[in-house]
Amino acid sequence: MLANAGIEQRLNEVRRRINQAAERSKRDPSTIRLLAVSKTQPISSLEEAYRAGQRAFAENRVQEWLEKAPNLPNDCQWHLVGRLQTNKVKYLDDKIAMIHSLDRLPLLEALNIQGERRSIVWTTLVQVNIARDPAKAGLMPEEVPDFLSSVGDFPFVRIQGLMTIGALEASMTETQGFFRQLRELRDRLQSRKWPGTHLHELSMGMSQDFELAVEEGATLVRVGRQIFGDRE
């Protein structure tokens, strides 16, 4: 992270590093979206990122999204990346561009109920615990096919891909291996067809490892500290 740099400068540096990682892996940088993870950040920091051209923001908690979204322009895209409690689904609306943490059947059911009530089809990703880290949420890789096979029964939920969070104590080499495993799982699952499912997105990589994620095929990277600095 650039010492004493402002948010615009940090954003530009992250974008530059994404582009370089894409070039190394012979990918088109335009296929990779940067999400500014704004949890615990003041609205003034989000406004600064917005002025620097950032439009896609990610929040962990529904309450923070509810507080911040009305203060940013309407062309912002909001992503939920934290574990979503079923009793919080009723507070969501069509300003949510994507839910990254669909990880269990009760949440799928709750999203479908609220979607039907409000005529919203939720765009979601299935969270996979690819590292089998007991400290992380997500389906085990072998559980994903059965989960996807049930999605057709829930017409107000659309699955667009997979998401993972790296293991806390993993080395960079291990982390890159986990990202590769998620891509390979996605590629295998793409050969099958499930109603309501189109697995073209891979959400993986955060401030410490987003370049590795890009090299392994991420289409969405979730970067907070490298943009906003350390959280208070």
MARKOLVO-538932 format. One record per residue (C-alpha): residue number from 1; x, y negated, z. Coordinates in pm, 1 decimal, padded with zeros to 6 digits. Layout:
R  resi         u         v         w
R   NUM         X         Y         Z
...
***
This chain:
R  resi         u         v         w
R     1   00000.0   00000.0   00000.0
R     2   00129.7  -00346.1  -00085.1
R     3   00238.1  -00530.2   00228.9
R     4   00046.5  -00854.4   00291.9
R     5  -00141.1  -00815.8  -00037.7
R     6  -00497.8  -00929.6  -00086.7
R     7  -00782.8  -00702.9  -00189.2
R     8  -00765.5  -00804.9  -00554.7
R     9  -00396.0  -00722.6  -00573.0
R    10  -00447.5  -00387.9  -00400.0
R    11  -00736.2  -00302.4  -00630.5
R    12  -00526.0  -00376.8  -00935.7
R    13  -00245.0  -00160.6  -00797.3
R    14  -00481.6   00132.2  -00737.6
R    15  -00621.7   00094.9  -01088.8
R    16  -00268.0   00089.6  -01228.8
R    17  -00180.7   00409.5  -01042.9
R    18  -00499.1   00578.8  -01164.1
R    19  -00411.7   00486.5  -01521.2
R    20  -00058.2   00620.1  -01481.0
R    21  -00185.1   00948.2  -01332.5
R    22  -00431.5   00980.0  -01621.2
R    23  -00154.3   00923.6  -01873.2
R    24   00063.7   01187.7  -01706.4
R    25  -00214.6   01441.3  -01738.7
R    26  -00311.0   01327.5  -02091.7
R    27  -00654.5   01207.4  -01978.7
R    28  -00856.7   00906.6  -02085.6
R    29  -00849.9   00661.1  -01789.6
R    30  -01201.3   00543.7  -01878.7
R    31  -01336.5   00885.2  -01768.8
R    32  -01227.4   00820.3  -01408.0
R    33  -01433.8   00600.5  -01176.3
R    34  -01287.1   00431.6  -00871.7
R    35  -01513.5   00415.4  -00567.3
R    36  -01416.1   00155.4  -00307.0
R    37  -01487.3   00324.0   00026.4
R    38  -01612.0   00034.6   00233.0
R    39  -01706.7   00203.3   00560.7
R    40  -01652.5  -00025.4   00864.4
R    41  -01539.7  -00307.5   00634.4
R    42  -01700.2  -00652.4   00670.7
R    43  -01923.8  -00779.2   00393.5
R    44  -01663.9  -01047.4   00314.6
R    45  -01417.8  -00775.8   00208.6
R    46  -01674.1  -00616.6  -00021.2
R    47  -01748.8  -00957.1  -00170.9
R    48  -01377.5  -01005.9  -00236.6
R    49  -01359.4  -00667.7  -00409.9
R    50  -01667.7  -00759.5  -00612.4
R    51  -01504.2  -01082.0  -00729.1
R    52  -01206.8  -00869.3  -00839.0
R    53  -01436.2  -00667.6  -01063.1
R    54  -01522.8  -00373.9  -00838.5
R    55  -01882.6  -00256.7  -00874.3
R    56  -01889.0   00096.2  -00728.1
R    57  -01881.9   00120.1  -00349.0
R    58  -01903.3   00422.1  -00119.2
R    59  -02040.1   00435.3   00232.7
R    60  -02029.6   00717.9   00487.0
R    61  -02329.4   00617.2   00692.9
R    62  -02680.4   00527.6   00581.5
R    63  -02704.1   00250.1   00840.5
R    64  -02398.0   00071.5   00701.3
R    65  -02535.1   00096.1   00349.0
R    66  -02867.2  -00050.4   00466.3
R    67  -02684.6  -00344.5   00623.5
R    68  -02450.2  -00415.6   00332.6
R    69  -02648.4  -00348.8   00015.9
R    70  -02880.3  -00652.5   00044.5
R    71  -02575.1  -00880.1   00072.1
R    72  -02412.0  -00769.2  -00253.9
R    73  -02534.8  -00837.9  -00609.1
R    74  -02780.0  -00596.4  -00766.8
R    75  -02530.1  -00463.1  -01019.5
R    76  -02336.8  -00278.2  -00747.1
R    77  -02347.1   00100.3  -00751.2
R    78  -02375.4   00262.6  -00409.4
R    79  -02249.3   00612.8  -00336.3
R    80  -02301.1   00806.5  -00012.0
R    81  -01994.8   01017.7   00066.1
R    82  -02041.6   01107.5   00433.3
R    83  -02244.3   01391.8   00578.5
R    84  -02610.0   01302.8   00528.6
R    85  -02850.9   01389.5   00807.5
R    86  -03191.2   01506.8   00691.4
R    87  -03369.5   01252.8   00913.9
R    88  -03188.6   00969.0   00734.1
R    89  -03309.8   01063.9   00384.4
R    90  -03629.7   00864.1   00431.3
R    91  -03425.1   00542.0   00441.1
R    92  -03271.1   00591.8   00096.1
R    93  -03399.5   00435.2  -00223.4
R    94  -03317.0   00415.0  -00591.1
R    95  -03020.2   00184.0  -00525.1
R    96  -02825.1   00497.5  -00431.2
R    97  -02641.6   00598.3  -00746.9
R    98  -02508.6   00928.6  -00615.3
R    99  -02506.6   01143.2  -00300.4
R   100  -02174.6   01328.4  -00279.3
R   101  -02238.4   01547.1   00023.8
R   102  -02519.5   01789.0  -00059.2
R   103  -02406.0   02087.6   00144.4
R   104  -02706.5   02280.7   00274.3
R   105  -03057.4   02393.3   00186.4
R   106  -03243.0   02179.3   00447.8
R   107  -03088.2   01866.3   00295.2
R   108  -03187.7   01980.0  -00053.7
R   109  -03543.7   02028.9   00072.4
R   110  -03552.6   01688.3   00246.3
R   111  -03424.4   01509.1  -00062.8
R   112  -03683.5   01678.9  -00279.8
R   113  -03969.6   01587.1  -00043.8
R   114  -03870.1   01220.2  -00031.1
R   115  -03798.6   01212.8  -00403.3
R   116  -04145.5   01342.1  -00481.0
R   117  -04307.3   01091.7  -00244.3
R   118  -04121.2   00799.9  -00401.6
R   119  -04081.8   00917.6  -00762.7
R   120  -03700.1   00924.1  -00734.3
R   121  -03480.1   01193.9  -00883.4
R   122  -03163.2   01194.8  -00672.6
R   123  -02826.4   01234.9  -00842.9
R   124  -02609.5   01453.3  -00620.8
R   125  -02287.3   01650.2  -00594.3
R   126  -02244.7   01976.8  -00407.3
R   127  -01982.1   01946.9  -00135.3
R   128  -01747.8   02246.5  -00137.3
R   129  -01513.1   02333.1   00148.4
R   130  -01251.4   02452.2  -00097.2
R   131  -00978.1   02445.9   00170.0
R   132  -01192.7   02652.6   00410.0
R   133  -01112.4   02395.9   00676.8
R   134  -01327.1   02456.8   00987.3
R   135  -01317.2   02081.7   01058.2
R   136  -01486.2   01998.4   00726.0
R   137  -01841.7   02036.4   00602.0
R   138  -01935.5   02193.0   00271.0
R   139  -02032.1   02524.3   00116.1
R   140  -01770.6   02795.6   00085.1
R   141  -01677.8   02850.9  -00279.8
R   142  -01850.8   03188.5  -00293.8
R   143  -02175.4   03031.2  -00166.5
R   144  -02201.0   02777.4  -00447.6
R   145  -02354.8   03000.5  -00721.1
R   146  -02648.1   03106.2  -00503.5
R   147  -02701.9   02746.3  -00396.7
R   148  -02706.7   02626.7  -00757.8
R   149  -02950.5   02901.9  -00851.0
R   150  -03203.1   02754.8  -00605.1
R   151  -03187.4   02397.8  -00736.1
R   152  -03440.9   02460.2  -01012.5
R   153  -03708.2   02486.7  -00742.0
R   154  -03640.8   02124.6  -00639.8
R   155  -03718.2   01903.6  -00941.2
R   156  -03641.4   01575.6  -00762.9
R   157  -03275.2   01667.2  -00711.7
R   158  -03024.2   01674.3  -00995.6
R   159  -02674.3   01813.6  -00939.2
R   160  -02402.8   01652.4  -01149.3
R   161  -02089.7   01820.5  -01015.6
R   162  -01880.7   01914.1  -00713.5
R   163  -01709.3   01723.4  -00433.8
R   164  -01442.8   01816.3  -00182.5
R   165  -01238.8   01661.3   00096.7
R   166  -00878.5   01774.0   00137.6
R   167  -00773.5   01963.3   00449.9
R   168  -00645.4   01735.6   00725.1
R   169  -00310.8   01906.4   00784.0
R   170  -00240.0   02016.7   00425.9
R   171   00079.5   01925.6   00245.4
R   172   00058.3   01737.4  -00082.1
R   173   00135.5   02058.3  -00269.8
R   174  -00143.2   02241.4  -00086.7
R   175  -00381.7   01951.3  -00148.7
R   176  -00308.6   01954.9  -00520.9
R   177  -00376.8   02328.3  -00517.9
R   178  -00715.2   02269.9  -00353.9
R   179  -00804.9   02011.1  -00619.0
R   180  -00705.3   02256.2  -00890.3
R   181  -00918.8   02527.8  -00730.0
R   182  -01222.6   02299.3  -00727.9
R   183  -01174.5   02218.5  -01096.1
R   184  -01135.4   02587.5  -01179.1
R   185  -01450.3   02669.0  -00979.4
R   186  -01638.7   02396.9  -01167.4
R   187  -01509.8   02528.7  -01499.9
R   188  -01624.6   02882.1  -01419.2
R   189  -01966.5   02763.5  -01306.3
R   190  -02011.3   02549.9  -01617.8
R   191  -02028.7   02867.8  -01825.9
R   192  -02362.9   02945.7  -01660.7
R   193  -02681.7   02744.1  -01688.3
R   194  -02897.4   02646.6  -01392.8
R   195  -03204.2   02421.6  -01414.8
R   196  -03136.2   02077.6  -01269.5
R   197  -02760.2   02125.5  -01282.6
R   198  -02496.9   01974.8  -01510.8
R   199  -02148.7   02008.6  -01364.4
R   200  -01947.5   01735.0  -01531.2
R   201  -01837.8   01535.7  -01223.7
R   202  -01553.4   01613.3  -00982.0
R   203  -01534.2   01387.7  -00676.2
R   204  -01200.1   01444.1  -00507.1
R   205  -00905.7   01242.4  -00386.8
R   206  -00877.5   00963.6  -00131.6
R   207  -00622.2   00696.0  -00046.2
R   208  -00340.2   00938.1   00027.8
R   209  -00387.4   01175.6  -00265.6
R   210  -00601.0   01018.0  -00539.3
R   211  -00325.1   01044.6  -00800.7
R   212  -00302.2   01420.5  -00749.2
R   213  -00680.2   01438.3  -00784.2
R   214  -00668.7   01249.4  -01113.9
R   215  -00399.5   01482.7  -01244.0
R   216  -00622.7   01779.6  -01156.4
R   217  -00935.2   01644.4  -01325.0
R   218  -01117.6   01414.6  -01082.1
R   219  -01381.6   01195.5  -01242.5
R   220  -01450.5   01008.7  -00916.2
R   221  -01186.0   00906.5  -00662.1
R   222  -01277.7   00763.6  -00322.9
R   223  -01025.5   00503.0  -00207.5
R   224  -01064.1   00287.3   00102.5
R   225  -00744.5   00206.2   00291.4
R   226  -00537.6   00141.3  -00020.7
R   227  -00791.3  -00125.2  -00121.1
R   228  -00910.9  -00277.1   00204.8
R   229  -00621.1  -00204.0   00439.1
R   230  -00643.0  -00016.5   00767.5
R   231  -00986.5  -00006.0   00928.1
R   232  -01038.8  -00190.7   01250.1
***
